[in-house]
């Protein structure tokens, strides 16, 4: 994949389309060879057959075979062309050899009959071909509608889970934070006591640290359950991405991972909340750095494709199991040892509220690519 989903998609579509055209061309050539060879073979049989009326009538009937084949393969035009060719071959003995008036009449009648058969059969074949194409088109539309229904159904199930978590968090927020504030206050008072021994000081430190961790978890939980509405405005992405790279490098000074930038020139502006977008991208970059081995680079790539802007965060880690990719944005699902499972859920919800989408995909070689897809906005829009 190499971090370029639209390019890869366009290339794959071009290859598939080229293969289909090549197969169709080979099929058309094979059909024409088969029909032409049939006409030639029947003409050879006719010239080699005994010059009797019974043999003539048997051989002439064989010309209907390539005519019908041409109608089935290419419609009435192809059938009419093969019927014309067969009629010329059929009338050739009359031109190059003496023949009775009865023989000429028989051949003329057969030639006209071949043309009539070609027209009728070709019209029927064309009508059936059009009906088949309409059925295929309807089947493709139904398949697309079914895919959208499945996607909407999955979105509804996720929305139900989020709604349940939101209701639960709203009811427990104050009940948790009030005793947590009391515990933190009591630990702070004990920490200032001069009579506190080394063992007691260690216990108070643990209490304070765990209380702060619980408070941070509760804050993330509330941000997930009740995120603020985005303040949408037209935003230039280049400064936002540079700021994200600088913040990520500062937050992970203990590691030697490099954050590379790959931004396409002329990137259009997007309508989003710059602060929330920066929060999402920073979370993704920090996750990518933590997932990558020390010293490996993390890439921030941005480019436009059609009416959308793709921002990709590409890491060099071990990736996520294919069976777990669909669960990455579910609340409380995490592959980290000390993760809360809310970071990607919050990011997914924020991007969705801005009218975009957050995607995850394994790289071909190693690592993962997380893509933030936002609609591009022109000045007129």
DOVO-764349 format. One record per residue (C-alpha): residue number from 1; y, z, x; residue in three letters. Coordinates in steps of 0.2 Angstrom, whole numbers, plus 5000, padded with zeros to 4 digits. Layout:
# residues N
{NUM,{Y,Z,X},ALA} ...
END
This chain:
# residues 381
{1,{5000,5000,5000},UNK} {2,{5012,5004,5014},UNK} {3,{5024,5012,5003},UNK} {4,{5029,4996,4993},UNK} {5,{5022,4996,4976},UNK} {6,{5032,4982,4968},UNK} {7,{5029,4971,4983},UNK} {8,{5011,4975,4983},UNK} {9,{5011,4972,4964},UNK} {10,{5019,4955,4965},UNK} {11,{5008,4950,4980},UNK} {12,{4992,4954,4970},UNK} {13,{4999,4945,4955},UNK} {14,{5002,4930,4965},UNK} {15,{4985,4930,4973},UNK} {16,{4976,4932,4956},UNK} {17,{4987,4918,4948},UNK} {18,{4983,4907,4963},UNK} {19,{4965,4910,4962},UNK} {20,{4965,4907,4943},UNK} {21,{4974,4890,4946},UNK} {22,{4962,4885,4960},UNK} {23,{4947,4889,4949},UNK} {24,{4954,4880,4935},UNK} {25,{4958,4865,4946},UNK} {26,{4940,4864,4953},UNK} {27,{4933,4866,4935},UNK} {28,{4944,4851,4929},UNK} {29,{4939,4840,4944},UNK} {30,{4920,4845,4941},UNK} {31,{4922,4840,4922},UNK} {32,{4930,4823,4926},UNK} {33,{4916,4820,4939},UNK} {34,{4903,4824,4927},UNK} {35,{4910,4813,4913},UNK} {36,{4913,4798,4925},UNK} {37,{4896,4800,4932},UNK} {38,{4888,4800,4915},UNK} {39,{4897,4784,4910},UNK} {40,{4892,4776,4926},UNK} {41,{4874,4782,4924},UNK} {42,{4873,4775,4907},UNK} {43,{4880,4758,4912},UNK} {44,{4867,4757,4926},UNK} {45,{4853,4761,4914},UNK} {46,{4860,4748,4902},UNK} {47,{4861,4735,4915},UNK} {48,{4843,4739,4921},UNK} {49,{4835,4741,4904},UNK} {50,{4825,4726,4897},UNK} {51,{4836,4714,4887},UNK} {52,{4829,4718,4870},UNK} {53,{4839,4724,4854},UNK} {54,{4829,4740,4853},UNK} {55,{4833,4745,4871},UNK} {56,{4851,4740,4868},UNK} {57,{4853,4751,4853},UNK} {58,{4845,4766,4862},UNK} {59,{4856,4765,4877},UNK} {60,{4872,4762,4868},UNK} {61,{4870,4778,4859},UNK} {62,{4870,4787,4876},UNK} {63,{4889,4783,4877},UNK} {64,{4893,4796,4864},UNK} {65,{4887,4810,4876},UNK} {66,{4902,4808,4889},UNK} {67,{4914,4805,4875},UNK} {68,{4909,4821,4866},UNK} {69,{4910,4830,4883},UNK} {70,{4927,4824,4887},UNK} {71,{4933,4829,4869},UNK} {72,{4926,4847,4872},UNK} {73,{4934,4848,4889},UNK} {74,{4951,4840,4887},UNK} {75,{4954,4837,4868},UNK} {76,{4957,4820,4859},UNK} {77,{4967,4812,4873},UNK} {78,{4953,4814,4886},UNK} {79,{4940,4809,4873},UNK} {80,{4950,4793,4869},UNK} {81,{4952,4789,4887},UNK} {82,{4933,4790,4890},UNK} {83,{4929,4781,4874},UNK} {84,{4941,4767,4880},UNK} {85,{4932,4766,4897},UNK} {86,{4915,4767,4888},UNK} {87,{4920,4753,4877},UNK} {88,{4926,4742,4892},UNK} {89,{4909,4745,4900},UNK} {90,{4900,4741,4884},UNK} {91,{4909,4725,4881},UNK} {92,{4907,4719,4899},UNK} {93,{4891,4710,4897},UNK} {94,{4899,4700,4883},UNK} {95,{4913,4694,4895},UNK} {96,{4902,4691,4911},UNK} {97,{4886,4684,4902},UNK} {98,{4883,4673,4887},UNK} {99,{4879,4682,4871},UNK} {100,{4876,4678,4853},UNK} {101,{4889,4682,4840},UNK} {102,{4877,4696,4833},UNK} {103,{4877,4704,4850},UNK} {104,{4896,4703,4852},UNK} {105,{4898,4710,4834},UNK} {106,{4886,4725,4837},UNK} {107,{4895,4729,4853},UNK} {108,{4912,4728,4845},UNK} {109,{4906,4740,4831},UNK} {110,{4899,4752,4844},UNK} {111,{4916,4752,4853},UNK} {112,{4926,4755,4838},UNK} {113,{4914,4769,4833},UNK} {114,{4916,4777,4850},UNK} {115,{4934,4777,4848},UNK} {116,{4933,4785,4830},UNK} {117,{4921,4798,4836},UNK} {118,{4933,4802,4851},UNK} {119,{4948,4805,4839},UNK} {120,{4939,4815,4826},UNK} {121,{4929,4826,4839},UNK} {122,{4945,4828,4850},UNK} {123,{4955,4834,4835},UNK} {124,{4942,4847,4830},UNK} {125,{4940,4853,4848},UNK} {126,{4959,4854,4850},UNK} {127,{4960,4865,4834},UNK} {128,{4946,4876,4840},UNK} {129,{4954,4878,4857},UNK} {130,{4971,4883,4849},UNK} {131,{4962,4896,4838},UNK} {132,{4953,4903,4853},UNK} {133,{4970,4904,4863},UNK} {134,{4978,4913,4848},UNK} {135,{4963,4925,4847},UNK} {136,{4964,4929,4865},UNK} {137,{4983,4932,4864},UNK} {138,{4980,4944,4849},UNK} {139,{4967,4953,4859},UNK} {140,{4978,4955,4874},UNK} {141,{4992,4961,4863},UNK} {142,{4980,4974,4855},UNK} {143,{4974,4979,4872},UNK} {144,{4992,4982,4877},UNK} {145,{4996,4992,4861},UNK} {146,{4980,5002,4864},UNK} {147,{4986,5006,4882},UNK} {148,{5003,5012,4876},UNK} {149,{4995,5022,4863},UNK} {150,{4984,5030,4876},UNK} {151,{4999,5034,4887},UNK} {152,{5008,5041,4872},UNK} {153,{4994,5052,4867},UNK} {154,{4993,5059,4885},UNK} {155,{5011,5062,4884},UNK} {156,{5010,5071,4868},UNK} {157,{4996,5082,4875},UNK} {158,{5006,5086,4890},UNK} {159,{5021,5089,4878},UNK} {160,{5011,5101,4868},UNK} {161,{5006,5111,4884},UNK} {162,{5024,5112,4890},UNK} {163,{5030,5118,4873},UNK} {164,{5017,5132,4872},UNK} {165,{5022,5137,4890},UNK} {166,{5040,5137,4885},UNK} {167,{5037,5148,4870},UNK} {168,{5027,5160,4881},UNK} {169,{5040,5160,4895},UNK} {170,{5054,5164,4883},UNK} {171,{5046,5179,4876},UNK} {172,{5040,5186,4892},UNK} {173,{5055,5183,4903},UNK} {174,{5065,5199,4899},UNK} {175,{5049,5209,4898},UNK} {176,{5045,5204,4916},UNK} {177,{5062,5204,4923},UNK} {178,{5068,5221,4917},UNK} {179,{5053,5231,4925},UNK} {180,{5054,5219,4940},UNK} {181,{5073,5224,4943},UNK} {182,{5068,5242,4941},UNK} {183,{5055,5241,4955},UNK} {184,{5066,5231,4966},UNK} {185,{5080,5245,4964},UNK} {186,{5068,5259,4967},UNK} {187,{5061,5251,4983},UNK} {188,{5079,5248,4989},UNK} {189,{5083,5267,4986},UNK} {190,{5067,5272,4995},UNK} {191,{5071,5260,5009},UNK} {192,{5087,5269,5013},UNK} {193,{5079,5286,5014},UNK} {194,{5078,5294,5031},UNK} {195,{5062,5304,5027},UNK} {196,{5052,5288,5025},UNK} {197,{5039,5287,5038},UNK} {198,{5032,5271,5046},UNK} {199,{5018,5269,5033},UNK} {200,{5030,5272,5019},UNK} {201,{5042,5260,5026},UNK} {202,{5029,5247,5027},UNK} {203,{5023,5250,5009},UNK} {204,{5041,5248,5003},UNK} {205,{5043,5232,5013},UNK} {206,{5028,5225,5004},UNK} {207,{5035,5230,4987},UNK} {208,{5052,5222,4991},UNK} {209,{5044,5206,4997},UNK} {210,{5032,5204,4982},UNK} {211,{5046,5208,4970},UNK} {212,{5056,5194,4977},UNK} {213,{5041,5183,4976},UNK} {214,{5038,5187,4958},UNK} {215,{5057,5185,4954},UNK} {216,{5056,5167,4962},UNK} {217,{5040,5163,4953},UNK} {218,{5049,5169,4937},UNK} {219,{5064,5158,4940},UNK} {220,{5053,5143,4944},UNK} {221,{5044,5146,4928},UNK} {222,{5060,5147,4917},UNK} {223,{5067,5132,4926},UNK} {224,{5051,5123,4920},UNK} {225,{5051,5130,4903},UNK} {226,{5070,5128,4899},UNK} {227,{5078,5115,4911},UNK} {228,{5096,5112,4909},UNK} {229,{5101,5095,4902},UNK} {230,{5105,5083,4915},UNK} {231,{5124,5078,4917},UNK} {232,{5121,5059,4919},UNK} {233,{5133,5049,4929},UNK} {234,{5133,5033,4940},UNK} {235,{5127,5039,4957},UNK} {236,{5126,5030,4974},UNK} {237,{5109,5034,4981},UNK} {238,{5113,5032,5000},UNK} {239,{5123,5049,5001},UNK} {240,{5110,5058,4991},UNK} {241,{5095,5052,5001},UNK} {242,{5104,5056,5018},UNK} {243,{5108,5074,5011},UNK} {244,{5090,5076,5006},UNK} {245,{5084,5071,5023},UNK} {246,{5096,5083,5032},UNK} {247,{5091,5098,5021},UNK} {248,{5073,5094,5023},UNK} {249,{5075,5094,5042},UNK} {250,{5084,5110,5041},UNK} {251,{5072,5119,5030},UNK} {252,{5057,5114,5041},UNK} {253,{5064,5118,5059},UNK} {254,{5048,5126,5064},UNK} {255,{5039,5109,5062},UNK} {256,{5041,5093,5073},UNK} {257,{5039,5080,5058},UNK} {258,{5052,5067,5058},UNK} {259,{5060,5061,5042},UNK} {260,{5063,5042,5042},UNK} {261,{5075,5032,5031},UNK} {262,{5071,5015,5025},UNK} {263,{5084,5010,5012},UNK} {264,{5086,4992,5006},UNK} {265,{5104,4985,5008},UNK} {266,{5114,4982,4992},UNK} {267,{5105,4996,4982},UNK} {268,{5112,4997,4965},UNK} {269,{5118,5013,4957},UNK} {270,{5108,5023,4945},UNK} {271,{5113,5034,4930},UNK} {272,{5107,5051,4934},UNK} {273,{5111,5069,4938},UNK} {274,{5114,5069,4957},UNK} {275,{5111,5088,4959},UNK} {276,{5094,5087,4949},UNK} {277,{5089,5071,4958},UNK} {278,{5092,5080,4975},UNK} {279,{5082,5095,4970},UNK} {280,{5067,5084,4965},UNK} {281,{5068,5073,4981},UNK} {282,{5070,5088,4992},UNK} {283,{5055,5096,4984},UNK} {284,{5045,5080,4986},UNK} {285,{5050,5078,5005},UNK} {286,{5046,5097,5009},UNK} {287,{5029,5095,5001},UNK} {288,{5026,5079,5011},UNK} {289,{5031,5088,5027},UNK} {290,{5019,5102,5023},UNK} {291,{5005,5090,5019},UNK} {292,{5007,5080,5035},UNK} {293,{5000,5085,5052},UNK} {294,{5013,5092,5064},UNK} {295,{5022,5078,5073},UNK} {296,{5018,5064,5059},UNK} {297,{5033,5056,5051},UNK} {298,{5038,5057,5033},UNK} {299,{5047,5041,5026},UNK} {300,{5060,5041,5012},UNK} {301,{5061,5023,5006},UNK} {302,{5072,5016,4992},UNK} {303,{5073,4998,4985},UNK} {304,{5077,4989,4969},UNK} {305,{5064,4979,4959},UNK} {306,{5070,4971,4943},UNK} {307,{5080,4983,4933},UNK} {308,{5073,4998,4942},UNK} {309,{5076,5008,4958},UNK} {310,{5061,5015,4967},UNK} {311,{5063,5030,4978},UNK} {312,{5047,5034,4988},UNK} {313,{5042,5049,4998},UNK} {314,{5027,5044,5009},UNK} {315,{5017,5056,5019},UNK} {316,{5003,5055,5032},UNK} {317,{4992,5070,5026},UNK} {318,{4975,5070,5019},UNK} {319,{4980,5065,5002},UNK} {320,{4974,5071,4985},UNK} {321,{4957,5068,4978},UNK} {322,{4957,5053,4965},UNK} {323,{4950,5065,4951},UNK} {324,{4965,5076,4954},UNK} {325,{4980,5064,4954},UNK} {326,{4981,5064,4935},UNK} {327,{4983,5083,4935},UNK} {328,{4996,5084,4949},UNK} {329,{5010,5086,4936},UNK} {330,{5001,5098,4925},UNK} {331,{5009,5116,4926},UNK} {332,{5000,5128,4937},UNK} {333,{4989,5115,4945},UNK} {334,{4991,5115,4964},UNK} {335,{4981,5110,4979},UNK} {336,{4991,5122,4990},UNK} {337,{4983,5139,4995},UNK} {338,{4999,5148,4991},UNK} {339,{5007,5136,4978},UNK} {340,{5013,5140,4961},UNK} {341,{5009,5124,4953},UNK} {342,{5026,5122,4945},UNK} {343,{5036,5112,4958},UNK} {344,{5029,5095,4953},UNK} {345,{5029,5099,4935},UNK} {346,{5048,5104,4936},UNK} {347,{5051,5088,4945},UNK} {348,{5041,5077,4933},UNK} {349,{5051,5085,4918},UNK} {350,{5068,5083,4927},UNK} {351,{5065,5064,4931},UNK} {352,{5059,5061,4913},UNK} {353,{5074,5069,4906},UNK} {354,{5085,5057,4916},UNK} {355,{5076,5042,4909},UNK} {356,{5064,5039,4924},UNK} {357,{5046,5042,4929},UNK} {358,{5038,5051,4943},UNK} {359,{5022,5043,4950},UNK} {360,{5009,5048,4963},UNK} {361,{4997,5036,4972},UNK} {362,{4985,5038,4987},UNK} {363,{4990,5027,5002},UNK} {364,{4978,5014,5008},UNK} {365,{4976,5022,5025},UNK} {366,{4980,5040,5023},UNK} {367,{4992,5052,5014},UNK} {368,{5001,5050,4997},UNK} {369,{5016,5041,4990},UNK} {370,{5027,5050,4977},UNK} {371,{5038,5037,4968},UNK} {372,{5054,5042,4958},UNK} {373,{5058,5027,4947},UNK} {374,{5075,5026,4939},UNK} {375,{5083,5013,4929},UNK} {376,{5097,5003,4938},UNK} {377,{5114,5002,4931},UNK} {378,{5127,4988,4934},UNK} {379,{5146,4991,4933},UNK} {380,{5146,4982,4916},UNK} {381,{5133,4993,4909},UNK} 
END
